Amino acid sequence: MREYFVDAWLIIAALDRDDQHHLAARRIGSALASDALVTHEGVFIEVLASFSSDGPRSRQAAVDAVRNARRRWTVMRVDGGLFDRGLDRYERRPDKEYSLVDCMSMVLMEDRGIRHVLTNDHHFTQAGFIVVNR
């Protein structure tokens, strides 16, 4: 079974009905629901931060989505090793606009041999991964 890495884009777009990618994210989520989905806690931090000022209903929907994902997906902890290796990549690539969370994601994907990422972030394409967003 192929593993897919889930970036914050998929969760945010799936939850936000006003997001221009909402329908695509919902479609991808449904199509891959039985596949092996992998992410890490840093992605959830990004998701929750994006809904922090959207009011109680949106915040609760984000919390529910994160809790549901933690039950169904493989969620890696952001331990010191992953953080440090992501920070090293971040430092080595000043020519790119990679976020620290993106760098940690790329490290984790490489560790697990994951090539496909559910995102619209072109940084993953720059790093040699296959972006799935349709």
C-alpha positions as CSV (number, residue, x, y, z in Angstrom):
1,M,0.0,0.0,0.0
2,R,1.4,3.4,-1.0
3,E,1.9,5.9,1.8
4,Y,0.9,9.6,1.2
5,F,2.1,12.4,3.3
6,V,-0.6,14.8,4.4
7,D,0.4,18.5,4.5
8,A,-1.6,21.2,6.3
9,W,-3.1,22.3,2.9
10,L,-5.3,19.2,2.6
11,I,-6.8,19.6,6.1
12,I,-7.3,23.4,5.9
13,A,-8.8,23.3,2.5
14,A,-11.1,20.4,3.4
15,L,-12.4,22.2,6.4
16,D,-12.8,25.7,4.9
17,R,-15.8,25.8,2.6
18,D,-14.6,29.2,1.3
19,D,-11.1,27.9,0.3
20,Q,-10.7,27.8,-3.5
21,H,-9.4,24.2,-3.1
22,H,-12.1,23.0,-0.8
23,L,-13.8,20.6,-3.3
24,A,-10.4,19.2,-4.5
25,A,-9.3,18.6,-1.0
26,R,-12.5,16.8,-0.1
27,R,-12.3,14.7,-3.2
28,I,-8.7,13.7,-2.5
29,G,-9.5,13.0,1.2
30,S,-12.4,10.7,0.1
31,A,-10.4,9.0,-2.6
32,L,-7.5,8.2,-0.4
33,A,-9.4,7.5,2.9
34,S,-8.4,3.8,2.8
35,D,-4.7,4.4,1.9
36,A,-1.9,4.9,4.4
37,L,-1.8,8.6,5.3
38,V,1.2,9.9,7.3
39,T,1.8,13.3,8.9
40,H,3.5,14.8,11.9
41,E,2.4,17.0,14.8
42,G,3.9,20.1,13.3
43,V,1.4,19.9,10.5
44,F,-1.4,19.9,13.0
45,I,0.1,23.0,14.7
46,E,-0.1,24.8,11.4
47,V,-3.7,23.7,10.9
48,L,-4.8,24.8,14.3
49,A,-3.0,28.1,14.0
50,S,-4.8,28.8,10.7
51,F,-8.2,28.5,12.4
52,S,-7.2,30.2,15.7
53,S,-9.0,33.5,14.9
54,D,-12.0,32.1,12.9
55,G,-14.4,31.8,15.8
56,P,-15.5,28.9,18.1
57,R,-17.2,26.8,15.4
58,S,-14.2,26.8,13.1
59,R,-11.8,26.2,15.9
60,Q,-13.8,23.2,17.1
61,A,-14.0,21.8,13.6
62,A,-10.2,22.0,13.4
63,V,-9.8,20.3,16.8
64,D,-12.2,17.6,15.7
65,A,-10.4,17.0,12.4
66,V,-7.0,16.8,14.2
67,R,-8.4,14.3,16.8
68,N,-10.0,12.2,14.0
69,A,-6.8,12.2,12.0
70,R,-4.7,11.1,15.0
71,R,-6.9,8.0,15.3
72,R,-6.8,7.1,11.6
73,W,-3.4,8.1,10.3
74,T,0.2,7.5,11.2
75,V,1.1,10.6,13.1
76,M,4.8,11.0,13.9
77,R,5.8,13.0,17.0
78,V,8.0,16.0,16.6
79,D,10.8,14.9,18.8
80,G,14.2,16.6,19.1
81,G,15.7,14.5,16.3
82,L,13.1,15.4,13.7
83,F,13.2,19.1,14.8
84,D,17.0,19.2,14.6
85,R,17.2,17.5,11.2
86,G,14.4,19.8,9.9
87,L,16.3,22.8,11.3
88,D,19.5,21.6,9.6
89,R,17.7,21.4,6.2
90,Y,16.1,24.9,6.8
91,E,19.6,26.3,7.5
92,R,21.2,24.6,4.5
93,R,18.5,26.0,2.0
94,P,18.5,29.8,2.4
95,D,17.8,30.0,-1.3
96,K,14.4,28.4,-0.8
97,E,11.4,29.7,1.1
98,Y,10.8,26.3,2.9
99,S,9.2,26.6,6.3
100,L,10.6,24.7,9.2
101,V,7.5,22.5,9.2
102,D,8.0,21.8,5.4
103,C,11.7,20.8,6.2
104,M,10.6,18.5,8.9
105,S,8.0,17.0,6.5
106,M,10.6,16.4,3.8
107,V,13.0,14.7,6.3
108,L,10.2,12.5,7.5
109,M,9.1,11.6,3.9
110,E,12.7,10.7,3.0
111,D,13.0,8.6,6.1
112,R,9.9,6.6,5.2
113,G,10.4,6.6,1.4
114,I,7.3,8.6,0.8
115,R,7.2,10.2,-2.6
116,H,3.6,11.6,-2.8
117,V,2.4,14.5,-0.7
118,L,-1.1,15.9,-0.5
119,T,-0.5,19.6,-0.9
120,N,-0.5,22.5,-3.2
121,D,2.9,23.8,-1.9
122,H,5.4,23.9,-4.8
123,H,8.3,23.6,-2.4
124,F,7.7,19.9,-2.3
125,T,8.0,19.7,-6.1
126,Q,11.3,21.7,-5.8
127,A,12.5,19.1,-3.4
128,G,11.7,16.3,-5.8
129,F,8.4,15.0,-4.3
130,I,5.2,14.3,-6.3
131,V,2.5,16.7,-5.4
132,V,-1.1,15.4,-5.4
133,N,-3.7,18.1,-5.3
134,R,-6.4,17.2,-7.8
